[in-house]
Amino acid sequence: MTVDRPALDVERVRDAAARWARIELVEETASTNADLLADLEAPDRTARVAEYQAAGRGRFDRVWTSPPRAGLTFSALFRPAVSPMRWGWLPLLAGVALAEGVEEATGLAAALKWPNDLLTGPDQAKTAGILVQSSDDRVVVGIGLNVSTTPDELPGVTATSLALHSSTPPDRADLLIAILGRLDARMAQWADHDGDAEACGLAAAYRARCATVGPRVRVSLAEGNTLEGTAVDVDPAGRLVVAGPDGPQPVSAGDVEHVRAG
């Protein structure tokens, strides 16, 4: 089956996203995150979009692939005037902004799996992932969003795309405009409160969207151990709090699986 996938209308995005210093579009690159991390002169609020990313990766060095023009694959560079001690909230901030942007552009309800996978559809399947990397005073937010990806093109049964839940194919320019707008607004709000996620409302917004809080979860921890219990909260540091056999335990990094009944 041939899928009609027009090029991204980057000029319309540039006109609408006036607060962004630079918005670049390339046909292909290995990694938009790597490109921006290597650009030491890139100003705050630089975005780089690729129609195809040849060597994309997600958290835990997982491979991330998508057919050309099937999704939105882009990175956004910021230079936050906030202590790096508070940058741990940035992946969660990016998740909130992405969910808000998708809802604004498509009307589809979006939730988040801790820390920052975007979930859509009745089964809350993964629709996007986020990889945040930093260097010196710069942080790069990388987003891979499945837009028109067909079932045959998806990496597995736990993934989905926006088009599979939409009566009309979502427009990628509309999506990017909305997401960049929400990223800009959330970053400005967070910075205005010196990175205090509770004071700026980010923590509350994240908790309200977090589908991980409430269910039983199984967390594969970085040191190789597994923690199973009920996810009860996201604490002020952005960590997932899991009530396990030894009581509540905060998790700062780990691969989370929602444990379904049966």
Salt bridges, closest charged atoms under 4 A:
ASP9 OD2 - ARG12 NE 3.59
GLU11 OE2 - ARG14 NH1 2.57
GLU24 OE2 - ARG22 NE 2.72
GLU24 OE1 - ARG48 NH1 2.95
ASP35 OD2 - ARG48 NE 2.68
ASP39 OD2 - ARG22 NH2 2.64
ASP44 OD2 - ARG45 NH1 2.58
GLU51 OE2 - ARG69 NE 3.89
GLU51 OE1 - ARG172 NH1 2.79
ASP61 OD1 - ARG57 NH1 2.52
GLU100 OE1 - ARG182 NE 2.92
GLU100 OE2 - ARG186 NH2 2.60
GLU103 OE2 - ARG209 NH1 2.97
ASP117 OD1 - LYS126 NZ 3.56
ASP137 OD1 - ARG79 NH1 3.00
GLU153 OE1 - ARG5 NH2 2.65
ASP171 OD1 - ARG12 NH2 2.84
ASP174 OD1 - ARG12 NH1 2.77
ASP184 OD2 - ARG19 NE 2.53
ASP184 OD1 - ARG45 NE 2.61
ASP194 OD2 - ARG86 NH1 3.91
GLU198 OE2 - ARG207 NH2 2.67
GLU228 OE2 - ARG216 NH2 3.71
GLU228 OE1 - ARG218 NE 3.25
ASP233 OD1 - ARG207 NE 3.32
ASP235 OD2 - ARG239 NE 2.74
ASP255 OD2 - ARG62 NH2 2.42
GLU257 OE1 - ARG218 NH1 2.98
